[in-house]
Amino acid sequence: MHELSISFIIPVYNTPEVLLRRCIDSIAKAADTVDYETLIVDDGSTETDVKAIVSSYGDARLRYFRQDNARQGAARNRGLDNAEKEWVQFVDSDDFLIADNYRQIIDIAADEQPDAVMFRHRNVTDAEPSVDVSPGRIVSRTSGVDYLTDNSALGVVWNCLIRRSRLQGLRFRQDIFIEDEEYMPLMMLRLNTLTVTDVVAYAYYRHTDSTTGKRSADHIEKTFADFFAVIANLREVCRSLDGKPHRALTRCIDQDCVAFAYNLLRLAPDEEFFDRWLNRLFDDGVLPAPKARYNIKYTLARFATASRRRMRLLRLIFKAL
């Protein structure tokens, strides 16, 4: 069995100490049998003394970096720039690895030697949750392109253990909130071999202060503007592709568009906001989404968001719920 070395990259911005320690401790437990380093990138925290927390461990495998606040994408880039191990695992600072399950991912990566191993996650809401450990299995062996062509991909980067060489030259956008939505498909296109598992190895902490939780109207406004920037960039990349890579990225873009329509229905703080962004969706050609038979969920979502009239009717239903 090939011995793995892993760089865990944690961007941190004002994460409460109890959550940050939970994250760091879970990595130490999950990776105790491999050569690893944990790169903690402090993105200008003002409410949490991240350096003091890291120093308290007295562990040379914990590497601390600080930068002026430039958002999560910049922090992840800083981590990648300084990573030294063969593999990379992104972990958000308020999330944690399900250690015993994550060891299965390490073993699979060592045995299979793919470009990446994909795993599942579980949502948690408590600071000290009880998480069951259960064995999983390999679901498929494929490529990143084939996976995007055949599946609805989750727009995150923390559900894969990735060979670092596959990420060379690929950067996170530093000026947007939804950098994962852009980075994930571009990363997947680089994976010649992908081992997909049903192992639940990651705990995603859902709380109202997260990027995807409840935010001010200004934050939602910025997030929606970022979406248009992401779609524009992915479409530009798509125009340079042909064959299966083109079809794979097209599917990802189409599904992002209907997902954005759903988020508008769900998150618009008032009717002026809703009408303004609804008109932009249709005026800029984001909606209606193209006809395609990806899956039943996409077909239903496309039908429901195919006109401004339907969207306004759905908005009334969402408000009534």
N, C-alpha and C positions, 0 to 999 in steps of 0.2 A: 504494500500500500504506500502510495506517495504521501510524504508528510507535508501538510499544508502550512503556509504562513499567511496570516490575515491582518490587514489594516482595517480597524473599525473607525469610522469617521463620524463624529458627533458634533453637529453645529449647536451652539448654545446661545440663547438670548433670554436672560432673566428667568431661566427655569428654576422653580423652587428647589431648594437643596434636597428635600426628601425624594423628589422625582429624579433629579440628576444622579444622586447616589444609587437609586434603584436601577437606573440605566447602566451605570458603570459596573455595579456589582453583578448584574446579569451577564454582562460580557465576560467578566472574570470567571464566572462559574461555567459559562457555555464553552469558553475557549481554553479551559485549563489543561487540555492535552495537546495543544498546538502552539507553535511559535506565533505570537501575536503582538500587536501594538494597538493602543487606543489613542487616536488623535482627537483632542478636544479643542474645538475652535470657538473661542469666546467672541461673539459678534457684538462687542461693545456693551456688555451687560452693565447695568447701573444699579440693579436691585439685588443681585446675587453675586457673592464673591467667589467666582468660579475658580480663580487661581488658588485661593485658600482651600477650597474643597479638594481640588486635584492634589495639592501639596500634602494634604493630610493623609493620603494613602501611602506616601513614601514608596511608590512603585515606579521604577524606571520605564516600565512599559506604557505608562500614561504620559503622553506628550501634550503640553499645553501651548496654545497659540492664542494671541489676542489681536483683534483688528478693530478699527472703527466700524460702527454699525453700517453694514452694507447688505444686509439680508442673507437669507439662508443659502441662496445660490452661491454667493461669494464665499461664504464659510465652507461650503462643500468643496469649492474649487481650491481653497487654501489647503484643505485636508488632502485632496488629491495631489497637489503640488508637493506635499511633504511625505506622502505615503511611501513606504519602503518595502512592503511585503508583496507577495505574489497575487493575493486576492484582496478584494475590497468588499466591505459590508457597510452600507449606510445605516445609521440608527439615529432617529430623532431623539432629542434629549429627554422628552417626557414619556417616551415609549421604552420598551425593554424586550430583550430576547427571552423566550421561554427556553431556558437553558438546556434541559434534558432533551427537548425536541430538537433544538438547534444542533446538538451534537450529531443527530442523524443527518443533518444537512452537511456537516463537515465530513462525515464518513462517506456520504454519497459523492461529494466533490472529490475526495481522495480516490475513491474506487473508479469513478466514471471519467474524471478529468475532462469535463466539458468546459465551454467558455463561461457558463453560468449555471447555477442551480436555483430554480424558482420554488418558493414555498408559500404557504397560506398564512393568514394572520387571524387574530381574534381581537374584537373590540373589548376594551375594559374601561371601567368608569371609576374604579376605586384606587386610591393610592397604594393600598396593600391588598391586591386581589388574590383570590385562590384560583390558580390555573392548573387544570388537569394536564397530566403528561400522558400522551398516547402515541403509540407507534404509527408511522405512516408508510407510504409506499411510493414508488416511482409510477407516475401516471403516463408519461410519454417521454420519448427522446426525439427531439425535433431541432429546428433552427429558429432563430429569432424571427426571421421573415415568415416562415411557415406558421409560427405561433400567432403572429399578428394577423395573418391572412385568415386563420381559422377560428380565432377566439376574440372575445371582448377583453382587452387588456386593461388591467387596473393602472391608473395614471400615477404610479408611485415608483420610487427607486429602491425602497427598503425591503422589498420582497424577493430580492435575489442576492445570492453570494456570487460575485462577478470577478472574473480574471482581470487584473488591473491592466494588462496589456491591451485589452479590448477597448479601454476607455481613453487611450492616448489621443490627445488632440480634441477630445469632446468636452466642451465646457458648459456649465450651467449658466443660463442667463442670470445676470446679477441685478436687473432692474425691474423684476416682476415677482409677484407673489406665487404664481402657479408654475414655477420652474420645472417641477416634476412632469407636468403634462407635456412639455416640449421635449425634455431630456429622455424620458422613457422610450418613446418610439424610435428616436435616433439611436439610442443605445441598443435596442432590440435588433435593429437592422444590422448591427455589427456582429451579432452572435451567430457563428457558424454552427455551434452545437449548444443546445439548451436541454437540460434535464429538468422536467417538470414533476413536482411532487405534490402530494396532498398533506404533507407534514405541516402542522400548525406551529410555527416556530417564532412568531413575532406577535407581540401584544401592542396594539395601537390604542393609545389613551385618548378617549373622546371626552373633551371638556369644552366649555364655552369660550375659553381664551385661546383655543387653537386657531390656526390660520383658516380652517374650514368651519369654525364654530361661528357663534353670533358675533357680528362686528358692526361698526358704525356704517352709516350710509356712505361715508367717504371711502371706507375700506372696501365695501362692496363695489362702489364705483370704480376704484382702482383695479379690483380683481376682474371685473367685467372688461375693462379696457385692456388689461393684460391678455385676456382670452383672445381678443381680436389680433393682438400682436403675435401670439403663439400660432393661431390658425394661419395667419399670413406667412409666417416663417416656414411652417410645415408644408404649406402649399407650394412655396418656392422650392423647397427641397424635393417635393414630389414631382415637380415639373422636370427635374433633372434625372428622374428614375424611369425605368421601363420594366415590363414584365411583372414578375411576382413581387419585387420590392415596391413597385408603383401601386399595385393592388393592395398590398399590406398597409402601406401608409395611408392610402385613400380610405380604407375602412376605418382606420384609427381616427382620421380627421372627421369623417362622417359621423362617427359615434360621439366624438367630442362635441359636435354641433348640436345634436339632439340633447346631449347631457347639459349643455349650456342653456338650452331653452328650458329644460326642467329647473335648473337653478334660478333662472329668472322668475319663473312661476313661484318658486319656493322662497326666494330671498329678497325680492324687490320690496323695499321699505314703504313705498307709497305708489299711487297710481301714476303720478307724473314720471317717476323713475321707470316704472314698468312700461309705459307707453313709449317713452323716449328710446329705451333699449330694444323694445319690440320692433319699432320702426327701423332701427339700425340693423337688426338681424335680417330683416327682409330686404332693406335697401342695399345692404352690402353683399347680399347673396349667400349669407350663412344658412338661411332658411328660404324655402323649404329644403330639407335635406334630400339628397338624391335617392331615387328608387333603387333599392338593393335588397337582396334576401340574405342578410347576414344572420339574423335570428329573429324569433318572434318578438322579442323585446324591442329591437330596433324598428321592426315593421309597425308595431303599435305606436311607438313614440313618434315615428315619422308621420303617421296618419294624424295623430293628435296635434302635431305642431305644423301642419302643412299650410295653414293660413292664419292671418292675423285674427280673423273672426274666431277660429277654434282656440287660439291662444287666449283671447280675451274671455271666452267662455270658461276655459280651464282655470283662469285666474279667479273668476268668481267662485268656482268650486273650491279652490285652494283656500280662499279667504273664509269660506263658510265652514271649513273643517276645524 
